Amino acid sequence: MPTYEYKCPNGHVFEVFKRISEPAPEKCPVCDASPVETVLYPVPVHFRGSGFYSTDYGRGRGKKEQAKDTSDTEKKSDTSTSEKKAAEA
């Protein structure tokens, strides 16, 4: 059975072992204050393995470098074409 933590308005924190289908407690077992609210904690996330880096960061650099290489090639072909035209004239 899962463990759930609840907090009362007076600051008491307590745990309850219950099924998901069972209702939440109505009042604090220490001071009988109500309503109680569920305490939520952040879930840890660990990015492990080679797939995370290669799919999210590794391929992006290659595309940018290829785009730069393509633009450099276009610039070189433009200058050689203009030099040919100048030589013909």
PDB file of N, CA, C and O in Angstrom, chain B, residues numbered from 101:
ATOM      1  N   MET B 101       0.839  -1.183   0.000  1.00  0.00           N
ATOM      2  CA  MET B 101       0.000   0.000   0.000  1.00  0.00           C
ATOM      3  C   MET B 101       0.883   1.245   0.000  1.00  0.00           C
ATOM      4  O   MET B 101       1.926   1.273   0.653  1.00  0.00           O
ATOM      5  N   PRO B 102       0.465   2.266  -0.730  1.00  0.00           N
ATOM      6  CA  PRO B 102       1.250   3.505  -0.776  1.00  0.00           C
ATOM      7  C   PRO B 102       1.144   4.310   0.522  1.00  0.00           C
ATOM      8  O   PRO B 102       0.180   4.194   1.279  1.00  0.00           O
ATOM      9  N   THR B 103       2.161   5.120   0.744  1.00  0.00           N
ATOM     10  CA  THR B 103       2.191   6.020   1.892  1.00  0.00           C
ATOM     11  C   THR B 103       1.882   7.430   1.409  1.00  0.00           C
ATOM     12  O   THR B 103       2.482   7.907   0.446  1.00  0.00           O
ATOM     13  N   TYR B 104       0.960   8.086   2.066  1.00  0.00           N
ATOM     14  CA  TYR B 104       0.603   9.460   1.728  1.00  0.00           C
ATOM     15  C   TYR B 104       0.890  10.346   2.927  1.00  0.00           C
ATOM     16  O   TYR B 104       0.654   9.961   4.072  1.00  0.00           O
ATOM     17  N   GLU B 105       1.404  11.543   2.649  1.00  0.00           N
ATOM     18  CA  GLU B 105       1.638  12.510   3.725  1.00  0.00           C
ATOM     19  C   GLU B 105       0.602  13.609   3.637  1.00  0.00           C
ATOM     20  O   GLU B 105       0.247  14.070   2.552  1.00  0.00           O
ATOM     21  N   TYR B 106       0.124  14.021   4.800  1.00  0.00           N
ATOM     22  CA  TYR B 106      -0.866  15.089   4.900  1.00  0.00           C
ATOM     23  C   TYR B 106      -0.383  16.116   5.897  1.00  0.00           C
ATOM     24  O   TYR B 106       0.428  15.824   6.776  1.00  0.00           O
ATOM     25  N   LYS B 107      -0.898  17.333   5.745  1.00  0.00           N
ATOM     26  CA  LYS B 107      -0.516  18.434   6.636  1.00  0.00           C
ATOM     27  C   LYS B 107      -1.790  19.136   7.095  1.00  0.00           C
ATOM     28  O   LYS B 107      -2.680  19.427   6.296  1.00  0.00           O
ATOM     29  N   CYS B 108      -1.858  19.401   8.392  1.00  0.00           N
ATOM     30  CA  CYS B 108      -3.028  20.108   8.918  1.00  0.00           C
ATOM     31  C   CYS B 108      -2.748  21.614   8.941  1.00  0.00           C
ATOM     32  O   CYS B 108      -1.600  22.020   8.756  1.00  0.00           O
ATOM     33  N   PRO B 109      -3.767  22.451   9.162  1.00  0.00           N
ATOM     34  CA  PRO B 109      -3.561  23.908   9.193  1.00  0.00           C
ATOM     35  C   PRO B 109      -2.626  24.374  10.316  1.00  0.00           C
ATOM     36  O   PRO B 109      -2.063  25.466  10.235  1.00  0.00           O
ATOM     37  N   ASN B 110      -2.456  23.557  11.360  1.00  0.00           N
ATOM     38  CA  ASN B 110      -1.580  23.913  12.480  1.00  0.00           C
ATOM     39  C   ASN B 110      -0.126  23.507  12.238  1.00  0.00           C
ATOM     40  O   ASN B 110       0.736  23.775  13.075  1.00  0.00           O
ATOM     41  N   GLY B 111       0.154  22.866  11.107  1.00  0.00           N
ATOM     42  CA  GLY B 111       1.534  22.525  10.765  1.00  0.00           C
ATOM     43  C   GLY B 111       1.947  21.101  11.065  1.00  0.00           C
ATOM     44  O   GLY B 111       3.091  20.735  10.792  1.00  0.00           O
ATOM     45  N   HIS B 112       1.075  20.288  11.608  1.00  0.00           N
ATOM     46  CA  HIS B 112       1.425  18.891  11.864  1.00  0.00           C
ATOM     47  C   HIS B 112       1.459  18.115  10.541  1.00  0.00           C
ATOM     48  O   HIS B 112       0.550  18.234   9.720  1.00  0.00           O
ATOM     49  N   VAL B 113       2.504  17.332  10.349  1.00  0.00           N
ATOM     50  CA  VAL B 113       2.618  16.493   9.158  1.00  0.00           C
ATOM     51  C   VAL B 113       2.532  15.045   9.611  1.00  0.00           C
ATOM     52  O   VAL B 113       3.231  14.636  10.537  1.00  0.00           O
ATOM     53  N   PHE B 114       1.667  14.266   8.952  1.00  0.00           N
ATOM     54  CA  PHE B 114       1.505  12.863   9.330  1.00  0.00           C
ATOM     55  C   PHE B 114       1.352  11.999   8.086  1.00  0.00           C
ATOM     56  O   PHE B 114       0.934  12.472   7.029  1.00  0.00           O
ATOM     57  N   GLU B 115       1.700  10.716   8.232  1.00  0.00           N
ATOM     58  CA  GLU B 115       1.632   9.760   7.138  1.00  0.00           C
ATOM     59  C   GLU B 115       0.437   8.834   7.332  1.00  0.00           C
ATOM     60  O   GLU B 115       0.054   8.505   8.454  1.00  0.00           O
ATOM     61  N   VAL B 116      -0.142   8.420   6.195  1.00  0.00           N
ATOM     62  CA  VAL B 116      -1.252   7.477   6.232  1.00  0.00           C
ATOM     63  C   VAL B 116      -0.975   6.399   5.190  1.00  0.00           C
ATOM     64  O   VAL B 116      -0.665   6.708   4.040  1.00  0.00           O
ATOM     65  N   PHE B 117      -1.088   5.127   5.596  1.00  0.00           N
ATOM     66  CA  PHE B 117      -0.984   4.012   4.663  1.00  0.00           C
ATOM     67  C   PHE B 117      -2.398   3.670   4.223  1.00  0.00           C
ATOM     68  O   PHE B 117      -3.207   3.194   5.019  1.00  0.00           O
ATOM     69  N   LYS B 118      -2.691   3.917   2.943  1.00  0.00           N
ATOM     70  CA  LYS B 118      -4.050   3.655   2.460  1.00  0.00           C
ATOM     71  C   LYS B 118      -4.029   3.336   0.976  1.00  0.00           C
ATOM     72  O   LYS B 118      -3.048   3.603   0.283  1.00  0.00           O
ATOM     73  N   ARG B 119      -5.109   2.769   0.506  1.00  0.00           N
ATOM     74  CA  ARG B 119      -5.259   2.498  -0.928  1.00  0.00           C
ATOM     75  C   ARG B 119      -5.629   3.796  -1.639  1.00  0.00           C
ATOM     76  O   ARG B 119      -6.087   4.759  -1.024  1.00  0.00           O
ATOM     77  N   ILE B 120      -5.418   3.790  -2.932  1.00  0.00           N
ATOM     78  CA  ILE B 120      -5.764   4.980  -3.717  1.00  0.00           C
ATOM     79  C   ILE B 120      -7.261   5.235  -3.668  1.00  0.00           C
ATOM     80  O   ILE B 120      -7.700   6.384  -3.633  1.00  0.00           O
ATOM     81  N   SER B 121      -8.040   4.170  -3.666  1.00  0.00           N
ATOM     82  CA  SER B 121      -9.503   4.303  -3.692  1.00  0.00           C
ATOM     83  C   SER B 121     -10.100   4.778  -2.367  1.00  0.00           C
ATOM     84  O   SER B 121     -11.239   5.245  -2.342  1.00  0.00           O
ATOM     85  N   GLU B 122      -9.355   4.669  -1.271  1.00  0.00           N
ATOM     86  CA  GLU B 122      -9.862   5.110   0.024  1.00  0.00           C
ATOM     87  C   GLU B 122      -9.841   6.637   0.121  1.00  0.00           C
ATOM     88  O   GLU B 122      -8.960   7.270  -0.460  1.00  0.00           O
ATOM     89  N   PRO B 123     -10.778   7.235   0.831  1.00  0.00           N
ATOM     90  CA  PRO B 123     -10.801   8.701   0.954  1.00  0.00           C
ATOM     91  C   PRO B 123      -9.669   9.213   1.847  1.00  0.00           C
ATOM     92  O   PRO B 123      -9.126   8.485   2.677  1.00  0.00           O
ATOM     93  N   ALA B 124      -9.338  10.470   1.650  1.00  0.00           N
ATOM     94  CA  ALA B 124      -8.306  11.121   2.471  1.00  0.00           C
ATOM     95  C   ALA B 124      -8.842  11.330   3.887  1.00  0.00           C
ATOM     96  O   ALA B 124     -10.056  11.415   4.075  1.00  0.00           O
ATOM     97  N   PRO B 125      -7.958  11.414   4.887  1.00  0.00           N
ATOM     98  CA  PRO B 125      -8.438  11.669   6.257  1.00  0.00           C
ATOM     99  C   PRO B 125      -9.100  13.045   6.337  1.00  0.00           C
ATOM    100  O   PRO B 125      -8.712  13.983   5.641  1.00  0.00           O
ATOM    101  N   GLU B 126     -10.090  13.137   7.188  1.00  0.00           N
ATOM    102  CA  GLU B 126     -10.846  14.383   7.306  1.00  0.00           C
ATOM    103  C   GLU B 126     -10.220  15.363   8.289  1.00  0.00           C
ATOM    104  O   GLU B 126     -10.362  16.576   8.127  1.00  0.00           O
ATOM    105  N   LYS B 127      -9.512  14.841   9.334  1.00  0.00           N
ATOM    106  CA  LYS B 127      -8.913  15.735  10.315  1.00  0.00           C
ATOM    107  C   LYS B 127      -7.586  15.184  10.813  1.00  0.00           C
ATOM    108  O   LYS B 127      -7.283  14.005  10.633  1.00  0.00           O
ATOM    109  N   CYS B 128      -6.813  16.037  11.431  1.00  0.00           N
ATOM    110  CA  CYS B 128      -5.485  15.696  11.943  1.00  0.00           C
ATOM    111  C   CYS B 128      -5.615  14.783  13.159  1.00  0.00           C
ATOM    112  O   CYS B 128      -6.419  15.062  14.049  1.00  0.00           O
ATOM    113  N   PRO B 129      -4.835  13.692  13.217  1.00  0.00           N
ATOM    114  CA  PRO B 129      -4.916  12.812  14.385  1.00  0.00           C
ATOM    115  C   PRO B 129      -4.289  13.420  15.645  1.00  0.00           C
ATOM    116  O   PRO B 129      -4.549  12.933  16.745  1.00  0.00           O
ATOM    117  N   VAL B 130      -3.477  14.463  15.515  1.00  0.00           N
ATOM    118  CA  VAL B 130      -2.817  15.070  16.667  1.00  0.00           C
ATOM    119  C   VAL B 130      -3.707  16.128  17.323  1.00  0.00           C
ATOM    120  O   VAL B 130      -3.899  16.117  18.539  1.00  0.00           O
ATOM    121  N   CYS B 131      -4.251  17.043  16.510  1.00  0.00           N
ATOM    122  CA  CYS B 131      -5.016  18.164  17.081  1.00  0.00           C
ATOM    123  C   CYS B 131      -6.467  18.230  16.615  1.00  0.00           C
ATOM    124  O   CYS B 131      -7.190  19.148  17.004  1.00  0.00           O
ATOM    125  N   ASP B 132      -6.902  17.299  15.808  1.00  0.00           N
ATOM    126  CA  ASP B 132      -8.274  17.231  15.270  1.00  0.00           C
ATOM    127  C   ASP B 132      -8.661  18.451  14.425  1.00  0.00           C
ATOM    128  O   ASP B 132      -9.847  18.749  14.280  1.00  0.00           O
ATOM    129  N   ALA B 133      -7.673  19.153  13.870  1.00  0.00           N
ATOM    130  CA  ALA B 133      -7.962  20.295  12.996  1.00  0.00           C
ATOM    131  C   ALA B 133      -8.282  19.778  11.589  1.00  0.00           C
ATOM    132  O   ALA B 133      -7.774  18.742  11.160  1.00  0.00           O
ATOM    133  N   SER B 134      -9.113  20.508  10.905  1.00  0.00           N
ATOM    134  CA  SER B 134      -9.435  20.139   9.527  1.00  0.00           C
ATOM    135  C   SER B 134      -9.576  21.413   8.706  1.00  0.00           C
ATOM    136  O   SER B 134      -9.812  22.457   9.315  1.00  0.00           O
ATOM    137  N   PRO B 135      -9.459  21.426   7.445  1.00  0.00           N
ATOM    138  CA  PRO B 135      -9.202  20.296   6.546  1.00  0.00           C
ATOM    139  C   PRO B 135      -7.693  20.025   6.430  1.00  0.00           C
ATOM    140  O   PRO B 135      -6.872  20.918   6.636  1.00  0.00           O
ATOM    141  N   VAL B 136      -7.358  18.802   6.103  1.00  0.00           N
ATOM    142  CA  VAL B 136      -5.953  18.447   5.878  1.00  0.00           C
ATOM    143  C   VAL B 136      -5.691  18.477   4.375  1.00  0.00           C
ATOM    144  O   VAL B 136      -6.588  18.239   3.566  1.00  0.00           O
ATOM    145  N   GLU B 137      -4.453  18.772   4.024  1.00  0.00           N
ATOM    146  CA  GLU B 137      -4.106  18.814   2.594  1.00  0.00           C
ATOM    147  C   GLU B 137      -2.952  17.848   2.320  1.00  0.00           C
ATOM    148  O   GLU B 137      -2.114  17.593   3.186  1.00  0.00           O
ATOM    149  N   THR B 138      -2.929  17.324   1.110  1.00  0.00           N
ATOM    150  CA  THR B 138      -1.900  16.371   0.710  1.00  0.00           C
ATOM    151  C   THR B 138      -0.584  17.101   0.496  1.00  0.00           C
ATOM    152  O   THR B 138      -0.553  18.168  -0.117  1.00  0.00           O
ATOM    153  N   VAL B 139       0.501  16.526   0.998  1.00  0.00           N
ATOM    154  CA  VAL B 139       1.841  17.096   0.811  1.00  0.00           C
ATOM    155  C   VAL B 139       2.451  16.439  -0.425  1.00  0.00           C
ATOM    156  O   VAL B 139       2.544  15.214  -0.496  1.00  0.00           O
ATOM    157  N   LEU B 140       2.860  17.240  -1.384  1.00  0.00           N
ATOM    158  CA  LEU B 140       3.465  16.727  -2.617  1.00  0.00           C
ATOM    159  C   LEU B 140       4.947  17.057  -2.642  1.00  0.00           C
ATOM    160  O   LEU B 140       5.362  18.151  -2.261  1.00  0.00           O
ATOM    161  N   TYR B 141       5.730  16.103  -3.092  1.00  0.00           N
ATOM    162  CA  TYR B 141       7.178  16.284  -3.201  1.00  0.00           C
ATOM    163  C   TYR B 141       7.588  16.179  -4.663  1.00  0.00           C
ATOM    164  O   TYR B 141       6.983  15.412  -5.412  1.00  0.00           O
ATOM    165  N   PRO B 142       8.604  16.935  -5.090  1.00  0.00           N
ATOM    166  CA  PRO B 142       9.059  16.832  -6.475  1.00  0.00           C
ATOM    167  C   PRO B 142       9.703  15.469  -6.744  1.00  0.00           C
ATOM    168  O   PRO B 142      10.352  14.888  -5.874  1.00  0.00           O
ATOM    169  N   VAL B 143       9.514  14.989  -7.941  1.00  0.00           N
ATOM    170  CA  VAL B 143      10.058  13.691  -8.329  1.00  0.00           C
ATOM    171  C   VAL B 143      11.442  13.904  -8.928  1.00  0.00           C
ATOM    172  O   VAL B 143      11.606  14.762  -9.795  1.00  0.00           O
ATOM    173  N   PRO B 144      12.439  13.147  -8.487  1.00  0.00           N
ATOM    174  CA  PRO B 144      13.783  13.309  -9.071  1.00  0.00           C
ATOM    175  C   PRO B 144      13.828  12.748 -10.485  1.00  0.00           C
ATOM    176  O   PRO B 144      13.237  11.704 -10.764  1.00  0.00           O
ATOM    177  N   VAL B 145      14.531  13.443 -11.380  1.00  0.00           N
ATOM    178  CA  VAL B 145      14.687  13.003 -12.761  1.00  0.00           C
ATOM    179  C   VAL B 145      16.170  12.898 -13.051  1.00  0.00           C
ATOM    180  O   VAL B 145      16.922  13.848 -12.830  1.00  0.00           O
ATOM    181  N   HIS B 146      16.591  11.746 -13.544  1.00  0.00           N
ATOM    182  CA  HIS B 146      17.996  11.517 -13.871  1.00  0.00           C
ATOM    183  C   HIS B 146      18.097  11.203 -15.358  1.00  0.00           C
ATOM    184  O   HIS B 146      17.489  10.238 -15.823  1.00  0.00           O
ATOM    185  N   PHE B 147      18.847  11.994 -16.110  1.00  0.00           N
ATOM    186  CA  PHE B 147      19.078  11.745 -17.515  1.00  0.00           C
ATOM    187  C   PHE B 147      20.353  10.931 -17.634  1.00  0.00           C
ATOM    188  O   PHE B 147      21.451  11.442 -17.413  1.00  0.00           O
ATOM    189  N   ARG B 148      20.201   9.652 -17.988  1.00  0.00           N
ATOM    190  CA  ARG B 148      21.353   8.770 -18.076  1.00  0.00           C
ATOM    191  C   ARG B 148      21.441   8.175 -19.466  1.00  0.00           C
ATOM    192  O   ARG B 148      20.456   8.121 -20.203  1.00  0.00           O
ATOM    193  N   GLY B 149      22.623   7.734 -19.806  1.00  0.00           N
ATOM    194  CA  GLY B 149      22.822   7.026 -21.060  1.00  0.00           C
ATOM    195  C   GLY B 149      23.291   7.936 -22.164  1.00  0.00           C
ATOM    196  O   GLY B 149      23.277   9.160 -22.034  1.00  0.00           O
ATOM    197  N   SER B 150      23.703   7.327 -23.245  1.00  0.00           N
ATOM    198  CA  SER B 150      24.235   8.094 -24.368  1.00  0.00           C
ATOM    199  C   SER B 150      23.135   8.680 -25.232  1.00  0.00           C
ATOM    200  O   SER B 150      23.388   9.642 -25.957  1.00  0.00           O
ATOM    201  N   GLY B 151      21.937   8.146 -25.187  1.00  0.00           N
ATOM    202  CA  GLY B 151      20.853   8.609 -26.052  1.00  0.00           C
ATOM    203  C   GLY B 151      20.407  10.025 -25.784  1.00  0.00           C
ATOM    204  O   GLY B 151      20.047  10.746 -26.714  1.00  0.00           O
ATOM    205  N   PHE B 152      20.424  10.439 -24.525  1.00  0.00           N
ATOM    206  CA  PHE B 152      19.954  11.785 -24.193  1.00  0.00           C
ATOM    207  C   PHE B 152      20.828  12.835 -24.858  1.00  0.00           C
ATOM    208  O   PHE B 152      20.316  13.761 -25.488  1.00  0.00           O
ATOM    209  N   TYR B 153      22.141  12.701 -24.723  1.00  0.00           N
ATOM    210  CA  TYR B 153      23.042  13.701 -25.280  1.00  0.00           C
ATOM    211  C   TYR B 153      23.026  13.663 -26.798  1.00  0.00           C
ATOM    212  O   TYR B 153      22.943  14.713 -27.435  1.00  0.00           O
ATOM    213  N   SER B 154      23.103  12.492 -27.387  1.00  0.00           N
ATOM    214  CA  SER B 154      23.229  12.412 -28.839  1.00  0.00           C
ATOM    215  C   SER B 154      21.951  12.848 -29.550  1.00  0.00           C
ATOM    216  O   SER B 154      22.024  13.395 -30.651  1.00  0.00           O
ATOM    217  N   THR B 155      20.791  12.621 -28.954  1.00  0.00           N
ATOM    218  CA  THR B 155      19.560  13.015 -29.633  1.00  0.00           C
ATOM    219  C   THR B 155      19.205  14.472 -29.412  1.00  0.00           C
ATOM    220  O   THR B 155      18.566  15.083 -30.269  1.00  0.00           O
ATOM    221  N   ASP B 156      19.598  15.041 -28.296  1.00  0.00           N
ATOM    222  CA  ASP B 156      19.193  16.412 -28.004  1.00  0.00           C
ATOM    223  C   ASP B 156      20.251  17.457 -28.323  1.00  0.00           C
ATOM    224  O   ASP B 156      19.907  18.589 -28.662  1.00  0.00           O
ATOM    225  N   TYR B 157      21.515  17.109 -28.223  1.00  0.00           N
ATOM    226  CA  TYR B 157      22.548  18.110 -28.421  1.00  0.00           C
ATOM    227  C   TYR B 157      23.532  17.746 -29.532  1.00  0.00           C
ATOM    228  O   TYR B 157      23.969  18.623 -30.278  1.00  0.00           O
ATOM    229  N   GLY B 158      23.876  16.495 -29.650  1.00  0.00           N
ATOM    230  CA  GLY B 158      24.933  16.083 -30.563  1.00  0.00           C
ATOM    231  C   GLY B 158      24.625  16.351 -32.020  1.00  0.00           C
ATOM    232  O   GLY B 158      25.518  16.761 -32.762  1.00  0.00           O
ATOM    233  N   ARG B 159      23.400  16.135 -32.459  1.00  0.00           N
ATOM    234  CA  ARG B 159      23.065  16.283 -33.873  1.00  0.00           C
ATOM    235  C   ARG B 159      22.850  17.740 -34.286  1.00  0.00           C
ATOM    236  O   ARG B 159      23.046  18.078 -35.453  1.00  0.00           O
ATOM    237  N   GLY B 160      22.463  18.587 -33.378  1.00  0.00           N
ATOM    238  CA  GLY B 160      22.197  19.986 -33.716  1.00  0.00           C
ATOM    239  C   GLY B 160      23.428  20.714 -34.220  1.00  0.00           C
ATOM    240  O   GLY B 160      23.324  21.560 -35.108  1.00  0.00           O
ATOM    241  N   ARG B 161      24.596  20.398 -33.669  1.00  0.00           N
ATOM    242  CA  ARG B 161      25.827  21.059 -34.092  1.00  0.00           C
ATOM    243  C   ARG B 161      26.180  20.677 -35.509  1.00  0.00           C
ATOM    244  O   ARG B 161      26.642  21.515 -36.283  1.00  0.00           O
ATOM    245  N   GLY B 162      25.970  19.420 -35.861  1.00  0.00           N
ATOM    246  CA  GLY B 162      26.303  18.956 -37.201  1.00  0.00           C
ATOM    247  C   GLY B 162      25.489  19.676 -38.260  1.00  0.00           C
ATOM    248  O   GLY B 162      26.011  19.999 -39.327  1.00  0.00           O
ATOM    249  N   LYS B 163      24.234  19.930 -37.986  1.00  0.00           N
ATOM    250  CA  LYS B 163      23.377  20.621 -38.943  1.00  0.00           C
ATOM    251  C   LYS B 163      23.843  22.061 -39.142  1.00  0.00           C
ATOM    252  O   LYS B 163      23.845  22.563 -40.266  1.00  0.00           O
ATOM    253  N   LYS B 164      24.236  22.721 -38.064  1.00  0.00           N
ATOM    254  CA  LYS B 164      24.699  24.104 -38.175  1.00  0.00           C
ATOM    255  C   LYS B 164      26.007  24.180 -38.954  1.00  0.00           C
ATOM    256  O   LYS B 164      26.202  25.070 -39.783  1.00  0.00           O
ATOM    257  N   GLU B 165      26.903  23.228 -38.672  1.00  0.00           N
ATOM    258  CA  GLU B 165      28.183  23.221 -39.389  1.00  0.00           C
ATOM    259  C   GLU B 165      27.975  22.934 -40.862  1.00  0.00           C
ATOM    260  O   GLU B 165      28.656  23.520 -41.704  1.00  0.00           O
ATOM    261  N   GLN B 166      27.042  22.039 -41.195  1.00  0.00           N
ATOM    262  CA  GLN B 166      26.757  21.735 -42.590  1.00  0.00           C
ATOM    263  C   GLN B 166      26.176  22.955 -43.283  1.00  0.00           C
ATOM    264  O   GLN B 166      26.498  23.213 -44.443  1.00  0.00           O
ATOM    265  N   ALA B 167      25.341  23.699 -42.609  1.00  0.00           N
ATOM    266  CA  ALA B 167      24.756  24.899 -43.197  1.00  0.00           C
ATOM    267  C   ALA B 167      25.842  25.930 -43.471  1.00  0.00           C
ATOM    268  O   ALA B 167      25.804  26.597 -44.505  1.00  0.00           O
ATOM    269  N   LYS B 168      26.817  26.078 -42.561  1.00  0.00           N
ATOM    270  CA  LYS B 168      27.919  27.010 -42.776  1.00  0.00           C
ATOM    271  C   LYS B 168      28.766  26.580 -43.962  1.00  0.00           C
ATOM    272  O   LYS B 168      29.160  27.408 -44.783  1.00  0.00           O
ATOM    273  N   ASP B 169      29.047  25.267 -44.053  1.00  0.00           N
ATOM    274  CA  ASP B 169      29.843  24.753 -45.166  1.00  0.00           C
ATOM    275  C   ASP B 169      29.138  24.998 -46.494  1.00  0.00           C
ATOM    276  O   ASP B 169      29.786  25.350 -47.480  1.00  0.00           O
ATOM    277  N   THR B 170      27.835  24.820 -46.533  1.00  0.00           N
ATOM    278  CA  THR B 170      27.058  25.030 -47.747  1.00  0.00           C
ATOM    279  C   THR B 170      27.094  26.497 -48.144  1.00  0.00           C
ATOM    280  O   THR B 170      27.262  26.808 -49.324  1.00  0.00           O
ATOM    281  N   SER B 171      26.940  27.408 -47.185  1.00  0.00           N
ATOM    282  CA  SER B 171      26.955  28.836 -47.510  1.00  0.00           C
ATOM    283  C   SER B 171      28.347  29.271 -47.977  1.00  0.00           C
ATOM    284  O   SER B 171      28.461  30.130 -48.852  1.00  0.00           O
ATOM    285  N   ASP B 172      29.415  28.683 -47.399  1.00  0.00           N
ATOM    286  CA  ASP B 172      30.774  28.993 -47.855  1.00  0.00           C
ATOM    287  C   ASP B 172      30.985  28.529 -49.286  1.00  0.00           C
ATOM    288  O   ASP B 172      31.624  29.227 -50.074  1.00  0.00           O
ATOM    289  N   THR B 173      30.460  27.365 -49.631  1.00  0.00           N
ATOM    290  CA  THR B 173      30.592  26.835 -50.982  1.00  0.00           C
ATOM    291  C   THR B 173      29.855  27.724 -51.966  1.00  0.00           C
ATOM    292  O   THR B 173      30.354  27.976 -53.063  1.00  0.00           O
ATOM    293  N   GLU B 174      28.667  28.206 -51.593  1.00  0.00           N
ATOM    294  CA  GLU B 174      27.901  29.088 -52.465  1.00  0.00           C
ATOM    295  C   GLU B 174      28.650  30.398 -52.684  1.00  0.00           C
ATOM    296  O   GLU B 174      28.649  30.921 -53.798  1.00  0.00           O
ATOM    297  N   LYS B 175      29.281  30.934 -51.660  1.00  0.00           N
ATOM    298  CA  LYS B 175      30.032  32.184 -51.789  1.00  0.00           C
ATOM    299  C   LYS B 175      31.208  31.999 -52.735  1.00  0.00           C
ATOM    300  O   LYS B 175      31.482  32.872 -53.560  1.00  0.00           O
ATOM    301  N   LYS B 176      31.913  30.862 -52.626  1.00  0.00           N
ATOM    302  CA  LYS B 176      33.048  30.590 -53.493  1.00  0.00           C
ATOM    303  C   LYS B 176      32.607  30.457 -54.938  1.00  0.00           C
ATOM    304  O   LYS B 176      33.286  30.952 -55.837  1.00  0.00           O
ATOM    305  N   SER B 177      31.468  29.789 -55.182  1.00  0.00           N
ATOM    306  CA  SER B 177      30.994  29.624 -56.548  1.00  0.00           C
ATOM    307  C   SER B 177      30.542  30.966 -57.119  1.00  0.00           C
ATOM    308  O   SER B 177      30.708  31.199 -58.316  1.00  0.00           O
ATOM    309  N   ASP B 178      29.976  31.857 -56.298  1.00  0.00           N
ATOM    310  CA  ASP B 178      29.571  33.184 -56.764  1.00  0.00           C
ATOM    311  C   ASP B 178      30.785  34.009 -57.169  1.00  0.00           C
ATOM    312  O   ASP B 178      30.732  34.706 -58.182  1.00  0.00           O
ATOM    313  N   THR B 179      31.867  33.953 -56.418  1.00  0.00           N
ATOM    314  CA  THR B 179      33.054  34.737 -56.757  1.00  0.00           C
ATOM    315  C   THR B 179      33.729  34.183 -58.000  1.00  0.00           C
ATOM    316  O   THR B 179      34.247  34.953 -58.809  1.00  0.00           O
ATOM    317  N   SER B 180      33.737  32.872 -58.172  1.00  0.00           N
ATOM    318  CA  SER B 180      34.374  32.318 -59.371  1.00  0.00           C
ATOM    319  C   SER B 180      33.548  32.646 -60.606  1.00  0.00           C
ATOM    320  O   SER B 180      34.123  32.852 -61.674  1.00  0.00           O
ATOM    321  N   THR B 181      32.227  32.701 -60.504  1.00  0.00           N
ATOM    322  CA  THR B 181      31.375  33.063 -61.631  1.00  0.00           C
ATOM    323  C   THR B 181      31.590  34.523 -62.004  1.00  0.00           C
ATOM    324  O   THR B 181      31.658  34.850 -63.189  1.00  0.00           O
ATOM    325  N   SER B 182      31.699  35.411 -61.011  1.00  0.00           N
ATOM    326  CA  SER B 182      31.897  36.826 -61.308  1.00  0.00           C
ATOM    327  C   SER B 182      33.289  37.061 -61.904  1.00  0.00           C
ATOM    328  O   SER B 182      33.456  37.958 -62.730  1.00  0.00           O
ATOM    329  N   GLU B 183      34.292  36.271 -61.498  1.00  0.00           N
ATOM    330  CA  GLU B 183      35.621  36.405 -62.075  1.00  0.00           C
ATOM    331  C   GLU B 183      35.626  35.970 -63.548  1.00  0.00           C
ATOM    332  O   GLU B 183      36.306  36.576 -64.376  1.00  0.00           O
ATOM    333  N   LYS B 184      34.869  34.925 -63.866  1.00  0.00           N
ATOM    334  CA  LYS B 184      34.766  34.453 -65.262  1.00  0.00           C
ATOM    335  C   LYS B 184      34.108  35.512 -66.130  1.00  0.00           C
ATOM    336  O   LYS B 184      34.541  35.755 -67.257  1.00  0.00           O
ATOM    337  N   LYS B 185      33.059  36.146 -65.607  1.00  0.00           N
ATOM    338  CA  LYS B 185      32.357  37.187 -66.369  1.00  0.00           C
ATOM    339  C   LYS B 185      33.286  38.370 -66.606  1.00  0.00           C
ATOM    340  O   LYS B 185      33.282  38.952 -67.691  1.00  0.00           O
ATOM    341  N   ALA B 186      34.079  38.730 -65.608  1.00  0.00           N
ATOM    342  CA  ALA B 186      35.002  39.861 -65.744  1.00  0.00           C
ATOM    343  C   ALA B 186      36.089  39.513 -66.764  1.00  0.00           C
ATOM    344  O   ALA B 186      36.512  40.389 -67.519  1.00  0.00           O
ATOM    345  N   ALA B 187      36.542  38.288 -66.806  1.00  0.00           N
ATOM    346  CA  ALA B 187      37.580  37.875 -67.745  1.00  0.00           C
ATOM    347  C   ALA B 187      37.037  37.862 -69.152  1.00  0.00           C
ATOM    348  O   ALA B 187      37.768  38.188 -70.088  1.00  0.00           O
ATOM    349  N   GLU B 188      35.768  37.495 -69.342  1.00  0.00           N
ATOM    350  CA  GLU B 188      35.177  37.461 -70.669  1.00  0.00           C
ATOM    351  C   GLU B 188      34.973  38.863 -71.220  1.00  0.00           C
ATOM    352  O   GLU B 188      35.049  39.056 -72.434  1.00  0.00           O
ATOM    353  N   ALA B 189      34.724  39.822 -70.388  1.00  0.00           N
ATOM    354  CA  ALA B 189      34.421  41.180 -70.837  1.00  0.00           C
ATOM    355  C   ALA B 189      35.650  41.925 -71.184  1.00  0.00           C
ATOM    356  O   ALA B 189      35.575  43.087 -71.581  1.00  0.00           O
TER     357      ALA B 189
END
